[in-house]
């Protein structure tokens, strides 16, 4: 009974519980990225590129402006994250996204599933 409850808690709508023995493609890719150490390399590359292009400084300025506008003591971290995240994603330069995507494609072509 306990096992059934655990499996049900992991159940995704529209998914047959008995067919869920294999990881999804996304899960398999993530596992390969982690096991190979490539995920950490990609994170490091992204950090480096975002610093180089001024993204980090721009986001810092956006955070300061938001907290100044609302009052430092009237802002929670969750509110700040909710307000700044969409702006942060939109500010990532296309060439940085393209470089990361190419690195991921190259990695995927080099591994077997």
C-alpha positions as CSV (number, residue, x, y, z in Angstrom):
1,X,0.0,0.0,0.0
2,X,2.8,2.4,0.9
3,X,4.6,1.7,-2.3
4,X,1.5,2.4,-4.3
5,X,1.1,5.8,-2.6
6,X,4.6,6.8,-3.4
7,X,4.3,5.8,-7.0
8,X,1.0,7.7,-7.2
9,X,2.7,10.8,-5.8
10,X,5.2,10.7,-8.7
11,X,2.5,10.1,-11.3
12,X,2.1,12.7,-14.0
13,X,-1.4,13.3,-15.4
14,X,-2.1,11.2,-18.5
15,X,0.8,8.9,-17.8
16,X,0.4,5.1,-17.4
17,X,2.2,4.2,-14.1
18,X,3.3,0.8,-15.5
19,X,5.1,2.4,-18.5
20,X,7.1,4.9,-16.4
21,X,10.0,2.5,-15.8
22,X,12.4,4.3,-18.2
23,X,13.5,7.9,-17.7
24,X,12.1,10.5,-20.1
25,X,14.4,11.8,-22.8
26,X,14.9,15.0,-20.9
27,X,15.8,13.0,-17.7
28,X,18.2,10.8,-19.7
29,X,19.9,13.9,-21.2
30,X,20.2,15.6,-17.8
31,X,21.7,12.4,-16.3
32,X,24.3,12.2,-19.1
33,X,25.2,15.9,-18.7
34,X,25.6,15.4,-14.9
35,X,27.5,12.1,-15.1
36,X,30.0,13.5,-17.7
37,X,30.6,16.7,-15.8
38,X,29.4,18.6,-18.9
39,X,26.6,20.3,-17.0
40,X,29.0,22.0,-14.6
41,X,31.2,23.1,-17.6
42,X,28.1,24.6,-19.3
43,X,27.2,26.4,-16.1
44,X,30.7,27.8,-15.8
45,X,30.6,28.9,-19.5
46,X,27.3,30.6,-19.0
47,X,28.5,32.5,-15.9
48,X,31.6,33.6,-17.7
49,X,29.7,34.8,-20.8
50,X,27.0,36.6,-18.7
51,X,29.7,38.5,-16.8
52,X,31.6,39.3,-20.0
53,X,28.5,40.9,-21.7
54,X,27.5,42.9,-18.6
55,X,24.4,40.9,-17.9
56,X,25.3,40.4,-14.3
57,X,25.8,44.1,-13.7
58,X,22.6,45.0,-15.5
59,X,20.6,42.5,-13.3
60,X,22.3,43.9,-10.2
61,X,21.1,47.4,-11.2
62,X,17.6,46.1,-11.9
63,X,17.5,44.5,-8.4
64,X,18.7,47.7,-6.8
65,X,16.1,49.8,-8.6
66,X,13.3,47.4,-7.6
67,X,14.3,47.5,-3.9
68,X,14.7,51.3,-4.0
69,X,11.3,51.7,-5.5
70,X,9.5,49.4,-3.1
71,X,11.6,50.2,0.0
72,X,14.4,47.9,1.2
73,X,12.4,46.6,4.2
74,X,9.3,46.0,2.0
75,X,10.8,43.5,-0.4
76,X,11.2,39.8,0.1
77,X,13.7,37.6,-1.8
78,X,10.7,35.8,-3.4
79,X,9.2,39.0,-4.7
80,X,12.5,40.2,-6.0
81,X,13.1,36.8,-7.8
82,X,9.5,36.9,-9.3
83,X,10.0,40.4,-10.6
84,X,13.5,40.1,-11.9
85,X,13.6,36.6,-13.4
86,X,11.6,37.4,-16.6
87,X,13.8,40.5,-17.2
88,X,16.9,38.5,-16.6
89,X,15.9,35.8,-19.1
90,X,15.1,38.4,-21.7
91,X,18.4,40.1,-21.2
92,X,20.5,37.0,-22.0
93,X,22.1,37.8,-25.4
94,X,21.1,35.6,-28.4
95,X,24.8,34.8,-29.1
96,X,25.2,33.4,-25.6
97,X,22.1,31.3,-26.0
98,X,23.3,30.1,-29.4
99,X,26.8,29.2,-28.1
100,X,25.3,27.1,-25.2
101,X,22.8,25.4,-27.6
102,X,25.7,24.5,-29.9
103,X,27.7,23.1,-27.1
104,X,24.7,21.0,-26.0
105,X,24.1,19.7,-29.5
106,X,27.8,18.8,-29.9
107,X,27.7,16.9,-26.5
108,X,24.5,15.1,-27.5
109,X,26.0,13.9,-30.8
110,X,29.0,12.5,-28.9
111,X,27.1,10.3,-26.4
112,X,25.0,7.2,-26.9
113,X,21.7,6.6,-25.3
